[in-house]
Amino acid sequence: MNLLNQALGVHEQALQVKSRRLEVLSQNIANADTPHYKARDIDFKAVMGAAQQQNNAMAATNAGHFGAGEELSPDGMRYRTPFNSSFDGNTVEMSVEQAQYGKAAADYQATLNFLENRVSGIRKALRGD
């Protein structure tokens, strides 16, 4: 199993995070008319960076070596800052959400294609092609 995990690398986890991000963006779109709903998003780079740091287990030799940036929730969830304010307190902007969803869907498909090609290569190697 370890060989398979090494072959797929970080892409399996990336696919899970991208899938979760698509869910969050679709929730934003579904709640576009809900008063006081706050649009959310997942910071993909921060989540994957945190996962890499956990895997690498880097230790600082001095407390000042790492910046004390914004705290990240365990699932990488962040609230989106709207460009325009609304009267009902809803921060969902449909055009922004649709654009983000389209980009996220394309990213998800690209990662899925990469994994499919990787698995296909492993199958060929096992068959001796």
Phi, psi and chi 1 to 4 in degrees:
 res  aa     phi    psi   chi1   chi2   chi3   chi4
   1 MET       -  -35.3  -97.1  -26.1 -109.7      -
   2 ASN   -62.1  -35.6 -166.1   23.4      -      -
   3 LEU   -62.9  -41.3 -179.9   62.5      -      -
   4 LEU   -66.2  -41.2 -173.4   59.0      -      -
   5 ASN   -62.3  -38.6  -72.6  -20.8      -      -
   6 GLN   -68.6  -36.0  -72.0  175.8  -15.5      -
   7 ALA   -68.0  -38.1      -      -      -      -
   8 LEU   -82.4  -26.4  -62.3  179.0      -      -
   9 GLY    61.9 -144.2      -      -      -      -
  10 VAL   -79.2   -8.0   72.2      -      -      -
  11 HIS   -67.5  -30.1  -61.2  -71.4      -      -
  12 GLU   -64.0  -45.9  178.2 -175.0    7.0      -
  13 GLN   -67.6  -38.2 -175.3  178.6   10.4      -
  14 ALA   -61.0  -39.4      -      -      -      -
  15 LEU   -64.0  -39.2 -167.8   65.5      -      -
  16 GLN   -64.9  -43.2  -68.6  172.0   -7.2      -
  17 VAL   -66.6  -41.2  173.5      -      -      -
  18 LYS   -66.3  -35.4  -71.2  177.6 -178.6 -176.4
  19 SER   -64.5  -44.0  173.9      -      -      -
  20 ARG   -63.2  -38.4  176.7   69.2 -177.8  125.8
  21 ARG   -64.4  -39.4 -177.1  165.3 -173.6 -115.1
  22 LEU   -61.5  -38.6  -76.5  170.0      -      -
  23 GLU   -63.1  -44.6  -70.0  174.1   15.6      -
  24 VAL   -64.1  -43.7  169.9      -      -      -
  25 LEU   -65.2  -37.3  -67.8  172.7      -      -
  26 SER   -69.1  -32.1   64.4      -      -      -
  27 GLN   -64.7  -39.6  -71.2  171.3   -3.1      -
  28 ASN   -60.1  -46.1  -70.7  -13.0      -      -
  29 ILE   -63.7  -41.1  -67.9  170.2      -      -
  30 ALA   -65.6  -27.6      -      -      -      -
  31 ASN  -103.0   24.3  -73.0  -66.0      -      -
  32 ALA   -61.2  -27.5      -      -      -      -
  33 ASP  -106.0    8.9  -65.5  -32.5      -      -
  34 THR   -84.0  120.7  -55.7      -      -      -
  35 PRO   -60.4  139.1  -21.7   32.2      -      -
  36 HIS    65.2   14.8  -56.4  -68.8      -      -
  37 TYR   -76.8  133.6 -178.0   83.1      -      -
  38 LYS  -103.6  121.2  -54.5  -61.1  179.4 -154.8
  39 ALA   -65.3  138.4      -      -      -      -
  40 ARG  -124.2  163.8  -58.8  175.2  -57.8  158.9
  41 ASP  -153.6  162.7 -160.3   -6.6      -      -
  42 ILE  -106.8  129.9  -67.3  178.5      -      -
  43 ASP   -82.7   94.7 -172.6  -15.3      -      -
  44 PHE   -59.3  -46.2  179.0   78.8      -      -
  45 LYS   -62.1  -40.5  -71.5 -178.8 -176.4  178.7
  46 ALA   -67.9  -40.9      -      -      -      -
  47 VAL   -64.5  -46.9  171.2      -      -      -
  48 MET   -68.9  -34.9  -65.2  -53.9  -68.7      -
  49 GLY   -64.0  -41.2      -      -      -      -
  50 ALA   -64.7  -39.2      -      -      -      -
  51 ALA   -65.0  -40.4      -      -      -      -
  52 GLN   -66.0  -39.6  -70.1  -67.9    1.1      -
  53 GLN   -65.2  -38.5  -76.2 -178.4   -8.9      -
  54 GLN   -65.4  -39.3  -72.8  175.9   -6.4      -
  55 ASN   -69.9  -36.7  -68.5  -19.2      -      -
  56 ASN   -83.9  -22.4  -65.9  -22.8      -      -
  57 ALA    49.5   51.8      -      -      -      -
  58 MET   -72.7  143.0  -74.7  180.0   38.4      -
  59 ALA  -121.2  138.7      -      -      -      -
  60 ALA   -83.7  141.0      -      -      -      -
  61 THR   -88.1  -13.9   55.9      -      -      -
  62 ASN  -144.6  137.3 -177.7  -31.4      -      -
  63 ALA   -60.4  -24.0      -      -      -      -
  64 GLY   -82.6   -2.2      -      -      -      -
  65 HIS   -72.3  -29.2  -74.3  172.8      -      -
  66 PHE  -111.5  135.0  -64.0  111.7      -      -
  67 GLY   -69.0  151.9      -      -      -      -
  68 ALA   -96.3   61.7      -      -      -      -
  69 GLY   -66.9 -167.6      -      -      -      -
  70 GLU   -64.0  135.1 -177.6  178.9  -21.5      -
  71 GLU   -68.6  139.5  -73.5  -65.4  -42.0      -
  72 LEU  -108.3  130.8  179.8   65.2      -      -
  73 SER   -67.5  158.3   65.4      -      -      -
  74 PRO   -57.2  -30.7  -21.7   28.8      -      -
  75 ASP   -95.5    2.9   60.7   -5.1      -      -
  76 GLY    78.7   12.2      -      -      -      -
  77 MET   -74.2  135.2 -162.2   70.9   65.6      -
  78 ARG  -136.3  152.7  -54.1 -139.9 -174.8 -154.7
  79 TYR   -87.6  139.7  -72.3  101.3      -      -
  80 ARG   -84.4  136.7 -170.8 -177.6  -51.3  -99.2
  81 THR   -87.0  120.9  -55.4      -      -      -
  82 PRO   -75.5  152.8   27.3  -32.7      -      -
  83 PHE   -77.4  -35.9  -67.3  112.0      -      -
  84 ASN  -125.6  142.3  -59.1  -51.4      -      -
  85 SER   -85.7  156.0   60.3      -      -      -
  86 SER  -120.5  158.8   65.4      -      -      -
  87 PHE   -71.4  -31.1  -67.4  113.4      -      -
  88 ASP   -91.7    3.8   64.5   -3.7      -      -
  89 GLY    84.0    3.7      -      -      -      -
  90 ASN   -79.0  131.7 -173.6  -45.3      -      -
  91 THR  -103.4    9.4   62.2      -      -      -
  92 VAL   -78.8  125.6  175.0      -      -      -
  93 GLU  -114.8  111.0  -65.3  175.0  -50.1      -
  94 MET   -55.2  -43.1 -166.5   57.8   88.6      -
  95 SER   -63.7  -39.9   60.4      -      -      -
  96 VAL   -66.3  -45.1  171.9      -      -      -
  97 GLU   -64.7  -41.9  -61.2  -58.4  -31.7      -
  98 GLN   -65.2  -40.0  -71.5  173.4  -24.1      -
  99 ALA   -65.8  -44.1      -      -      -      -
 100 GLN   -64.6  -38.4  -71.2  -63.5  -39.7      -
 101 TYR   -65.3  -43.4 -171.2   87.2      -      -
 102 GLY   -60.6  -43.9      -      -      -      -
 103 LYS   -65.6  -43.3 -176.9 -179.8 -179.3  -52.9
 104 ALA   -64.3  -38.1      -      -      -      -
 105 ALA   -65.2  -40.0      -      -      -      -
 106 ALA   -66.6  -40.9      -      -      -      -
 107 ASP   -62.3  -42.5  -70.5  -14.9      -      -
 108 TYR   -61.6  -45.9 -179.7   85.8      -      -
 109 GLN   -63.7  -39.1 -172.6   63.4   42.3      -
 110 ALA   -64.1  -42.6      -      -      -      -
 111 THR   -66.1  -40.3  -58.4      -      -      -
 112 LEU   -62.5  -42.6 -165.0   59.0      -      -
 113 ASN   -63.6  -40.2  -73.2  -19.7      -      -
 114 PHE   -61.9  -45.6 -178.0   83.3      -      -
 115 LEU   -64.4  -39.3  -78.6  172.9      -      -
 116 GLU   -61.8  -42.6 -173.8  177.4   -5.6      -
 117 ASN   -66.2  -38.6  -70.2  -23.1      -      -
 118 ARG   -65.1  -44.8 -177.8   68.4   63.6   98.2
 119 VAL   -65.3  -39.4  169.8      -      -      -
 120 SER   -61.3  -40.7  175.6      -      -      -
 121 GLY   -64.8  -38.2      -      -      -      -
 122 ILE   -66.6  -42.3  -67.9  170.7      -      -
 123 ARG   -58.9  -45.0  -82.8 -167.1 -157.4  137.5
 124 LYS   -62.2  -39.9  -73.1  179.2 -177.7  177.8
 125 ALA   -65.6  -39.4      -      -      -      -
 126 LEU   -69.3  -34.2  -68.6  173.8      -      -
 127 ARG   -79.0  -19.1  -77.7 -174.0  -68.7 -163.6
 128 GLY    85.2   24.6      -      -      -      -
 129 ASP   -74.2      -  -70.2  -12.4      -      -
